[in-house]
């Protein structure tokens, strides 16, 4: 069984991504094969893990995914590693519900039978931090909190006012700390950290972080704690085929600075069911890859690159041509914005886009739409049959001038009074809802089947 540890926080903003990425990178530098994971639906934090570990980080979300599927994803990726490190989401007990653990880091840690190292912010407290840690320890006795890391420590003298009281009160070891260092704080935008694909995270940041981790965090203690993981029982979930299927279609997947929000396991499932996943860039590419049977436009921040996207006439024409040939095109969030008539940049300037759906998206008057959604397909689509439901996640700041109506909506949001969501137009389906292809058996297979049928019909 692979060793595993969950690095969780008492709340958002306590430095989980910085500390988790630093621990991952420092362990890798010691020669360990480290498999990173992220609890919850976040797309950005895993990009930091991926750079630190040199392998893709994977999302494990116990609300989006059936528990046997989440366990399978963990096993598939962690099996070849020496240690698995899971970064939590929000506070350790925060999830979909205010009254239970559904979708929380705590629920995931118990599913994996993995110990938890709790990050607490010592920035504005001293001895009082012990009371906070004690509360988290006692809130759920079934959660195996096995150690504490303190962030925002002002000095070693400050540490002396925090560590002894925590250890005396809770019996938990303080396995390390990070000082207050502005140079280790990454800038944020919109919904969290800036994606690493934009090139804002330099290698010297990782070098500085890893050096600090080596100096003030006991990596040997973390490895020992990870060795106590029991691990989930083996599962035989239906989202992957028993044997990898031979390639029978090519699916073009937009991957560049504007479009980078994908779950790695979703792409792996497409490949396993017989798709050749072919990356392309709406920003820099001349046209779609030759002979593709489908197009997948994921999320990202196209509003930051609106002028460049609009100026790439060759790519826009290529996407329009594919749609004219009834090639299935599935767009999520940023993909929806790109497939619309126009979108605005942060200065309010509107730029023409593909024009496949009647969408004008804008950042003016923007407000946050955030949360888990359960949706029902309004018609036969590339992922679902009419009336089938799937769980997803919505997070965006942009707004639409004309929201969808019943006649053209892709989905109805079940947990929001059935409001119409997304658009469908011929072979094009687009939605603000991000869907993990492991959320429901058959999603990846249906998409591949649809693309394969179209590719076989295309001259």
C-alpha positions in Angstrom: 0.0 0.0 0.0 1.3 3.5 -0.9 2.0 5.8 2.0 -0.5 8.7 2.0 -1.0 11.9 3.9 -3.6 14.7 3.6 -2.5 18.2 4.2 -5.6 20.1 5.3 -6.3 23.6 6.6 -8.3 25.0 9.4 -9.8 27.4 6.8 -9.1 28.8 3.4 -6.1 31.1 3.1 -3.9 29.4 5.6 -1.3 28.5 2.9 -2.4 24.9 2.0 -1.2 25.1 -1.6 2.1 26.7 -0.7 2.9 24.2 2.0 1.5 21.2 0.1 3.5 22.1 -3.0 6.6 22.7 -1.0 6.3 19.4 0.9 5.7 17.6 -2.4 8.7 19.2 -4.1 11.0 18.6 -1.1 10.1 14.9 -1.0 10.7 14.6 -4.7 14.1 16.2 -4.3 14.9 13.4 -1.8 14.3 10.9 -4.6 10.8 9.8 -3.7 8.1 9.2 -6.3 5.4 11.6 -5.2 1.8 11.4 -6.5 -0.1 14.6 -5.8 -3.9 15.0 -5.4 -6.3 17.8 -4.7 -9.5 17.5 -2.7 -12.4 19.2 -4.3 -13.1 20.6 -7.8 -10.3 23.2 -8.1 -8.4 23.3 -11.4 -5.6 25.7 -10.5 -4.0 24.3 -7.3 -3.2 21.0 -9.1 -1.0 22.9 -11.6 1.3 23.9 -8.8 1.5 20.3 -7.6 2.3 19.1 -11.1 5.3 21.3 -11.5 6.5 20.3 -8.0 6.2 16.6 -8.7 6.7 16.2 -12.4 3.5 14.1 -12.8 -0.1 15.3 -13.2 -2.0 16.1 -10.0 -5.5 14.6 -9.8 -8.7 15.8 -8.2 -10.6 13.6 -5.7 -14.0 15.1 -5.0 -16.4 13.0 -2.8 -19.5 15.0 -3.9 -18.8 15.1 -7.6 -17.6 11.5 -7.7 -19.2 8.3 -6.3 -16.9 7.0 -3.5 -15.8 3.8 -5.3 -14.8 6.0 -8.3 -12.8 8.4 -6.1 -11.1 5.3 -4.5 -10.3 3.9 -7.9 -8.8 7.2 -9.1 -6.6 7.2 -6.0 -5.4 3.6 -6.5 -4.7 4.0 -10.2 -2.4 7.0 -9.7 -0.9 6.3 -6.3 0.0 2.7 -7.0 3.3 3.5 -8.7 4.3 6.1 -6.2 6.3 6.0 -2.9 4.0 8.5 -1.3 0.7 10.2 -2.1 0.2 13.8 -0.8 -3.4 15.1 -0.9 -4.0 18.9 -0.5 -7.4 19.6 1.1 -10.0 22.1 0.1 -11.2 25.1 2.2 -11.4 24.2 5.9 -11.0 20.5 6.6 -14.7 20.0 7.5 -16.1 22.3 4.8 -18.0 20.7 1.8 -21.3 20.7 0.1 -23.5 20.8 3.2 -23.6 22.8 6.3 -24.7 19.9 8.4 -22.6 16.9 7.2 -19.2 16.1 5.8 -20.3 15.5 2.2 -17.6 16.6 -0.2 -15.2 17.7 2.5 -11.5 17.0 3.0 -12.5 15.1 6.2 -14.7 12.8 4.3 -12.0 12.1 1.7 -9.4 11.4 4.3 -11.6 8.9 6.0 -12.4 7.3 2.6 -8.7 6.9 2.0 -8.0 6.0 5.6 -5.2 8.5 5.4 -3.8 10.6 8.3 -4.2 14.4 8.3 -1.7 17.0 9.0 -3.5 20.2 9.9 -2.2 23.6 8.9 -3.1 26.4 11.4 -2.4 30.1 11.0 -0.3 31.4 13.9 0.1 34.9 12.4 -2.0 36.7 15.0 -2.0 34.3 18.0 0.3 32.5 20.3 -0.9 30.1 22.9 -4.5 30.4 21.7 -3.7 28.4 18.6 -3.8 25.3 20.8 -7.4 25.9 21.5 -8.2 26.0 17.8 -6.3 22.8 17.1 -8.0 21.1 20.0 -11.4 22.0 18.6 -10.6 20.5 15.2 -9.2 17.4 16.9 -12.4 16.9 18.9 -14.9 17.9 16.3 -14.7 14.5 14.6 -12.9 11.8 16.6 -13.0 9.5 13.5 -10.7 11.8 11.6 -7.1 10.9 12.2 -5.4 14.2 12.7 -1.8 13.2 13.2 0.3 16.4 13.2 0.2 20.2 12.9 2.1 22.6 10.7 2.0 26.3 11.7 2.1 29.0 9.1 2.8 32.7 9.6 5.2 32.2 12.5 7.0 35.5 13.3 10.2 34.1 14.8 11.5 31.1 16.8 10.5 33.0 19.9 6.9 33.2 18.6 7.1 29.4 17.9 8.0 28.8 21.5 4.6 30.4 22.5 2.7 28.1 20.1 4.2 24.7 19.8 4.5 23.5 23.5 0.9 24.4 24.3 -0.4 22.5 21.1 1.6 19.4 22.0 0.7 19.5 25.7 -3.0 20.1 25.0 -3.7 17.8 22.1 -0.8 15.3 22.1 -0.3 16.1 18.5 3.3 16.8 17.2 4.0 20.1 15.5 6.0 18.7 12.6 7.0 22.1 11.2 6.3 25.7 10.5 6.7 28.4 7.9 7.7 32.0 8.7 6.0 35.1 7.4 7.6 35.6 4.0 6.0 37.8 1.4 8.1 36.3 -1.3 6.5 32.9 -0.8 3.0 34.3 -1.2 1.6 33.8 -4.8 -0.6 36.5 -6.3 -4.3 35.7 -6.7 -7.0 36.7 -9.2 -10.7 36.0 -9.6 -11.1 32.6 -7.9 -7.7 31.9 -6.3 -4.2 31.5 -7.5 -3.1 32.3 -11.1 -2.8 29.2 -13.3 0.9 28.2 -13.8 0.3 27.9 -17.6 0.4 31.7 -17.7 4.0 31.6 -16.7 3.7 33.6 -13.5 5.3 31.0 -11.2 9.1 30.9 -11.7 11.4 28.1 -10.8 13.2 30.1 -8.2 9.9 30.4 -6.2 10.0 26.6 -5.9 13.7 26.6 -5.1 13.1 29.1 -2.3 10.0 27.3 -1.0 11.7 23.9 -1.0 14.7 25.3 0.8 12.4 26.8 3.5 10.5 23.5 3.8 13.8 21.6 4.3 14.8 24.0 7.0 11.7 24.2 9.1 9.5 21.2 8.4 10.3 17.7 9.5 9.9 15.7 6.3 11.0 12.5 8.0 8.1 12.9 10.4 5.7 13.5 7.5 6.9 10.3 5.8 6.4 8.3 9.0 2.9 9.7 9.4 2.1 8.9 5.8 3.2 5.3 6.5 0.2 4.8 8.8 -2.3 5.1 6.0 -4.6 2.1 5.7 -5.9 2.9 2.2 -9.3 2.3 0.7 -10.4 -1.2 -0.3 -10.0 -2.1 -3.9 -13.0 -1.2 -6.1 -14.2 -2.2 -9.5 -15.9 1.0 -10.7 -17.5 1.2 -14.1 -15.9 4.4 -15.3 -12.8 2.8 -16.9 -13.1 -0.2 -19.3 -11.6 -3.4 -18.1 -9.1 -3.2 -21.0 -8.0 -0.1 -22.8 -10.0 0.2 -26.0 -8.2 0.7 -29.4 -8.2 4.2 -30.8 -11.3 4.9 -32.9 -11.5 8.7 -33.0 -9.5 11.8 -32.3 -10.8 14.5 -29.9 -9.2 17.9 -30.1 -8.7 19.4 -26.6 -8.0 23.1 -26.2 -5.0 23.5 -24.0 -3.1 26.8 -23.7 -2.9 29.9 -21.6 -6.6 30.7 -22.2 -8.0 27.1 -21.7 -6.4 24.9 -19.1 -9.2 23.7 -16.8 -9.5 19.9 -17.2 -9.5 17.0 -14.8 -6.7 14.7 -15.7 -8.7 11.6 -15.0 -11.4 12.8 -17.5 -8.8 13.0 -20.2 -7.5 9.6 -19.2 -10.9 8.1 -19.4 -11.4 9.5 -22.9 -8.2 7.8 -23.9 -9.1 4.5 -22.2 -12.4 4.4 -24.1 -10.7 4.8 -27.5 -10.1 8.5 -28.1 -6.8 10.0 -29.2 -6.6 13.2 -27.2 -5.0 15.8 -29.4 -4.1 19.1 -27.8 -4.5 22.3 -29.8 -4.3 26.1 -29.0 -7.2 28.5 -29.9 -4.6 31.2 -29.2 -1.7 30.2 -31.3 -2.8 27.3 -33.5 -3.6 27.8 -37.2 -6.5 25.4 -37.3 -8.0 22.3 -35.6 -5.9 19.2 -35.9 -6.7 17.2 -39.1 -9.4 14.6 -39.0 -10.8 15.1 -35.5 -14.2 13.7 -34.6 -14.8 15.9 -31.7 -13.7 19.1 -29.9 -13.5 19.7 -26.2 -13.2 23.3 -25.1 -12.6 23.4 -21.3 -12.5 26.3 -18.9 -9.9 28.9 -18.3 -9.7 32.7 -18.5 -10.4 33.6 -22.2 -11.4 37.1 -21.1 -7.7 37.8 -20.5 -6.9 36.8 -24.1 -10.1 38.0 -25.8 -8.3 40.2 -28.4 -5.8 37.4 -29.3 -8.5 34.8 -29.6 -10.6 37.0 -31.8 -7.6 37.9 -34.0 -6.9 34.2 -34.8 -9.3 34.1 -37.7 -7.9 30.8 -39.0 -8.8 29.0 -35.8 -12.2 30.6 -35.5 -13.0 29.6 -39.1 -11.7 26.1 -38.5 -14.0 25.6 -35.5 -16.9 27.0 -37.5 -16.1 24.6 -40.3 -16.1 21.6 -38.0 -19.4 22.7 -36.5 -20.8 22.9 -40.1 -19.8 19.3 -40.6 -21.7 18.3 -37.4 -18.5 17.5 -35.4 -19.5 17.3 -31.7 -18.2 20.3 -29.8 -18.5 20.5 -26.0 -17.6 23.7 -24.2 -17.4 24.3 -20.5 -17.3 27.8 -18.9 -14.5 29.5 -20.9 -15.4 27.2 -23.8 -19.0 28.5 -23.7 -17.6 32.1 -23.8 -15.4 31.2 -26.8 -18.3 29.6 -28.7 -20.5 32.6 -28.3 -21.0 35.6 -30.5 -18.6 37.8 -28.5 -16.9 38.2 -25.1 -15.4 41.2 -23.4 -12.1 41.7 -21.8 -11.5 43.2 -18.4 -11.6 46.7 -19.9 -15.1 46.1 -21.3 -14.0 45.8 -25.0 -16.1 43.3 -26.9 -14.4 40.9 -29.4 -16.1 38.6 -31.9 -15.8 34.8 -31.2 -17.0 31.7 -32.9 -20.7 32.6 -33.0 -22.0 29.1 -32.7 -24.4 29.9 -29.8 -26.3 33.2 -29.0 -24.0 34.2 -26.2 -22.5 37.7 -25.4 -20.4 37.3 -22.3 -19.2 40.2 -20.3 -17.0 41.0 -17.3 -19.0 44.2 -16.7 -21.2 44.0 -13.6 -19.5 40.7 -12.9 -20.4 38.7 -9.9 -19.3 35.3 -8.5 -21.3 32.2 -9.4 -19.9 29.4 -7.3 -21.0 26.1 -6.0 -21.9 22.5 -6.7 -24.7 21.9 -9.2 -26.8 18.9 -10.2 -28.1 19.2 -13.7 -30.5 17.3 -16.0 -30.0 17.1 -19.7 -32.8 18.8 -21.7 -32.2 16.7 -24.8 -29.9 14.0 -26.3 -26.4 15.3 -26.0 -22.7 14.2 -26.3 -22.5 13.3 -22.6 -26.0 12.5 -21.5 -29.3 11.2 -22.8 -32.4 13.4 -22.3 -33.5 13.4 -18.7 -30.2 11.9 -17.3 -28.6 13.8 -14.4 -25.0 14.5 -13.4 -23.3 16.4 -10.7 -21.0 19.3 -11.6 -19.5 22.5 -10.3 -19.9 26.1 -11.4 -17.4 29.0 -10.7 -17.2 32.1 -12.9 -17.3 35.8 -12.7 -18.5 36.6 -16.2 -22.2 37.2 -17.0 -24.4 36.6 -20.1 -26.4 39.4 -21.6 -29.2 37.0 -22.5 -29.5 33.9 -20.3 -30.7 30.7 -21.9 -34.3 29.9 -22.3 -36.1 26.5 -22.0 -36.1 25.9 -25.8 -32.3 26.1 -26.3 -30.9 25.2 -22.8 -28.5 22.3 -22.5 -29.4 21.6 -18.9 -31.9 22.3 -16.1 -30.2 22.9 -12.7 -32.0 20.5 -10.4 -30.9 22.0 -7.1 -31.7 25.5 -8.3 -35.4 25.2 -9.1 -34.7 23.8 -12.5 -33.3 27.0 -14.0 -32.2 26.7 -17.6 -28.5 26.5 -18.1 -26.1 26.4 -21.1 -27.0 26.2 -24.7 -27.4 23.5 -27.4 -27.3 24.2 -31.1 -26.9 21.3 -33.5 -23.7 19.5 -32.6 -22.7 22.2 -30.1 -23.3 21.9 -26.4 -21.9 24.6 -24.1 -22.4 25.2 -20.4 -21.0 27.1 -17.4 -21.1 23.8 -15.5 -17.8 21.9 -15.2 -18.4 18.1 -15.4 -16.0 15.5 -14.2 -16.4 12.5 -16.6 -16.1 10.2 -13.6 -19.2 11.7 -12.0 -21.5 9.2 -13.7 -20.7 5.9 -15.5 -20.9 6.2 -19.2 -20.0 9.9 -19.7 -16.6 9.4 -21.3 -17.7 6.4 -23.3 -20.8 8.2 -24.7 -18.6 11.2 -25.7 -16.1 8.9 -27.5 -18.9 6.9 -29.1 -20.5 10.1 -30.4 -17.2 11.5 -31.8 -16.3 8.1 -33.3 -19.6 7.9 -35.1 -19.2 11.4 -36.5 -15.6 10.8 -37.6 -16.6 7.6 -39.5 -19.3 9.6 -41.4 -16.9 12.5 -42.2 -15.4 12.3 -45.7 
